[in-house]
């Protein structure tokens, strides 16, 4: 089991790797700029399906602010953020995320069953 100091060291090394040189950082940042040319942000308000967005605050590939924006734009989105998570938050916190996903699916199933019951009562 990792301790808080293990996570702090991990986070510091992650950030240090990103900033090894200005040239490295600039090349690294060009990737999201290129991906932004293919953005679908304008479609997010149209997604009515319940959605669980998982993010890590230390993610430099998809910065956490992007996840916050997505959740704000999507009418039925929930946001789960892990403070020391990176782009690999699903691998870093597998049990936490598995539990959150299961709870999300159970809540969604309960809503679906309730809607089906109401529809059956209305029709029948």
N, C-alpha and C positions, 0 to 999 in steps of 0.2 A: 504494500500500500504506500502510495506517495504521500509525503508530508508537504505542508505549506511551503517550507524552504526549498523542497525539490521543485515545486511548481514555479516559485520565484526564480530559481536558477534557470529552469527551462525557458521561462518567458524572457529573461534577460539575454540568454543565448540566441533565442529566436530573433529578437530585435537587433542584437549585435550582428548576426549573420546578414540581415537585410541592409545594414548600413556599413558594410565592409569597405566600400569605396563609393564615391559620388557617381562614377561611371556605372557601377553595378546597380545602384539605386535608380538611376535615370532609365536604364534599360528595363529594369523591373517594372517601373511605373508606366512605361509605354504600352505594356500589354493591356492594362485596363482601359487606357485611352483608346486603343484600337478596338477593343470589345465594345466600348460605348457607342461606336458607330452603328452597332447592331442592337441597340437598346429596344426593349419592349415595355419600358416603364409606362408608356401611355396606355397600354392595354390592362394594366393591373387593376384599375377600378372596375373593370368588366368581369373580373374573376369572382364569381359569387360562391364558388365551392369553398367550404371551410378548409383552411390551409394552416399548417404548423410550420413556421419558419424558425430554423435553428441556426444560431450564429455564435461566433466567438469574438470577444472584444479585441483579441490580439491578431485577428485575421487581416493580413495585409493584401491578400488577393481579392477578397470581397469584404471591404471594410464594414464594420458593424453599422455605421450610419446608413449604408445601403439597405441592410435588413430592417432597420427602423423605418426607413422611408417606404419600403415595400409593405410592411405591416400596416403602416398608416394609410396607404393607398388602397389596400385590398379590404373590402367591407367585412369579410369574415376570417381575417387572419389573426393568428395568435403568434406571439414572438417569444422564443426561449433563448436567452443569452447566457452563455457561460463566461464569467469574468476572465478566466485565464485560458479560455479556448482560442484556438487558431482556426485556420481554414479546415483543419482536420478534426473539428469538434466532435464529430460522430465517432471517431476512433479514440479520441482522448477521454471521452465521458460516455462509454457505450451503455453502461447500466442506467445512468441518469437519463440519457436520451431514450433508451428503450422504454423506461417507465413513463416518460412524458408522452411518447408516441402512443403507447398503449392507452393511457388515460385520455388522450385526444381522440383516439378511435372509439373508445367506449362512449365518451360524451356524444360523439357524432352519431353513433349507432342508436343511442337513446333518443336523440332528436329525430332521427329517421323513423324509428318505431312509433314515436308519438305522432308524427305527421301522418304515417300510414293508418294508425288507429283513427285519427280524426277524419281522414279521407273515407275510410270504411264506414264510419258512423254517418258521415254526410251523404254518401251514396246509398248505403244500405238502409 
